[in-house]
Structure formats: C-alpha cells, structure tokens
C-alpha cells in the first residue's frame, strides 16, 4: 500500500527539529508523580497521573491517552512498553510535564460518556490542573496508541484547550466501518470461538475507569473483546447505538468525518500488516489532512502488526524517533 507523503507545511521543519532533538534542554530531570481526581461522576472518581519536575516553573505538557479498545487499560505508564517508555524518557530529558488520564471503560460506560470524560480531562488540565501543577496548556501535545490513538485524534476537534499537535500510534478515525462492524477474519481472532455464555462473567461488573479494578479477570475481558470482534459487534457494544441509528449517531465521534483546516498538526504511525486496526485507517486520516491542508507526517512500518509488533526494527526505531522530534517541534520550537 502506498504511504502518504509528508505534509507540505511540515517538510521544511525536519532539519530544525533534528537540531532541537540533539540540543539538550535538561539533564534527565527526575519526575515527581501525583495522582489526582479530575472528575467525579455519580460518586465514581476518575483519576489522572501528573508527572513533572519538582520546581514551580511552568512546563509544556505531553498528554498520554491509553489504548485497550475502550474496554481495557489504565493510566499507568509502564516502563517496558512502547510508547510510554519513550515519552517518559523524553519528558525527563527535556523537562516536560506528562499527564496520563483514565476514562470510564466500555461496555459498562458507553461512547458518549467516555468522550465526555476526555473532554472533562482537557477542561481540567486547562484550568485547575494547569494552576495546581504549573502546566502550559498552550504548549500541549497529545499522544495515544490504538484506542488511545483514536481518542487523541478525537481531541483535535472536541476538546478545549485544543492540543498544539497530535500523535496517533496505530489508531483509527472511523467507527462505522466494516473492520469493526463485520467479523474479524484473521486467525488470531477466530481460532477459539466465544459465545454469549462465555462472556457473562465480564458483564457483571460495576463502572470502572481502571481495568485493574474490574471484578472480572483479564481473561474474561479478552474473551469479551474476541467475542465482539468475532461477531462484528464492537461499535454497537461500545457506543450503545443500535444498528438502525448507528450511522447517523456515530458521526460526531468519528475523527475522519470531522477534520477541517483548523485541525492540529498530526503524526500518524501504523504497521502495514495490522490485523486489529487496519493500516487503511491511518491512510484515510492522512487523506483528510491532505484534502484540508492540515500539516501531518505519516510513518508506515513495514511488516508490523498492531502495536508495531514484528515490524522492521530500523523503521520502528525511526518512527519513535520521529515521535520525539514531533513532540519537541511543537513544545519548544519558536
């Protein structure tokens, strides 16, 4: 599949960004972590981790939105996992603040409420969070992977303050599409079939915004995910919209339908052999950016599955280096 070109308004900045990357802004500044409640919904606290250097200097901020199909995951920044390893390392090296948000998870919470959490998270960051933690919301880059990449793309038109730039790692811009609304045909999703009876243990829990706190097990969650992918039910299960109204009601939640000329500059990274979120999802977003004159970079990683697993090592490393350069470009460049 042909890779989209580098966005025209970003192509001239590559040398300047490379210079910024090799010019140290700080010498591995330790980050102090504070966990805060940024929202309470019907008695349920939703948390964020704020990591920042110890001084009171106002800091530019990286926002991280975790993946997990909107069903799993949590705000924890695991050091063994890419991209969180890279963004924590970059924040230490450059003296940035880093904020990682939880949000309520499906299927107990449906898409409109999940998105309302993301909107509330950015409103908190731009107000009380910025004051409490000395953050500069005018210099903010959002990074997300998989479903977090989807939410990062969503932030380009639904949140305030709007991010300076967005990074979507193997994310997606459409929800009303065959890849989620028809059975996934790939062997990893079909070798063991799950029934409604198999997923009942997963559907008995209370509202959660951190998958580690579910009453059900990880295996229950994985069975549920495979069940909805095997039956093409993910969008309806997560959104709560029925088949008859899905197409009209889902549109406000699809980034691919909501790009305009004011959309933030975006970096897209995707594996060419992704069987969970098709590479075509980033191709479609790149086309929207091309059509609307939005600055963007699109990095395809050859032979990579979801999460860039199995990808060409040199291309994978280069993709994450580009991520670092992109963050620096929008948090530091004058």
C-alpha positions, 0 to 999 in steps of 0.5 A: 500500500502506498504511504502518504507523503509528508505534509507540505507545511511540515517538510521544511521543519525536519532539519530544525527539529533534528537540531532541537532533538540533539540540543539538550534542554535538561539533564534527565530531570527526575519526575515527581508523580501525583495522582489526582481526581479530575472528575467525579461522576455519580460518586465514581472518581476518575483519576489522572497521573501528573508527572513533572519536575519538582520546581514551580516553573511552568512546563509544556505538557505531553498528554498520554491517552491509553489504548485497550479498545475502550474496554481495557487499560489504565493510566499507568505508564509502564516502563517496558512498553512502547510508547510510554517508555519513550515519552517518559524518557523524553519528558525527563530529558527535556523537562516536560510535564506528562499527564496520563488520564483514565476514562470510564471503560466500555461496555459498562460506560458507553461512547458518549460518556467516555468522550465526555470524560476526555473532554472533562480531562482537557477542561481540567488540565486547562484550568485547575490542573494547569494552576495546581501543577504549573502546566502550559496548556498552550504548549500541549501535545497529545499522544495515544496508541490504538484506542488511545490513538483514536481518542487523541485524534478525537481531541483535535476537534472536541476538546478545549484547550485544543492540543498544539499537535497530535500523535496517533500510534496505530489508531483509527478515525472511523467507527462505522466501518466494516473492520469493526462492524463485520467479523474479524477474519484473521486467525488470531481472532477466530481460532477459539470461538466465544459465545454469549455464555462465555462472556457473562462473567465480564458483564457483571461488573460495576463502572470502572475507569481502571481495568485493574479494578474490574471484578472480572479477570483479564481473561474474561475481558479478552474473551469479551473483546474476541467475542465482539470482534468475532461477531462484528459487534464492537461499535454497537457494544461500545457506543450503545447505538443500535444498528438502525441509528448507528450511522447517523449517531456515530458521526460526531465521534468519528475523527475522519468525518470531522477534520477541517483546516483548523485541525492540529498538526498530526503524526500518524504511525501504523504497521502495514500488516495490522490485523486489529486496526487496519493500516487503511485507517491511518491512510484515510486520516492522512487523506483528510489532512491532505484534502484540508491542508492540515500539516501531518507526517505519516510513518508506515512500518513495514511488516508490523502488526498492531502495536508495531509488533514484528515490524522492521526494527530500523523503521520502528526505531525511526518512527519513535524517533520521529515521535520525539522530534514531533513532540519537541517541534511543537513544545519548544520550537519558536 
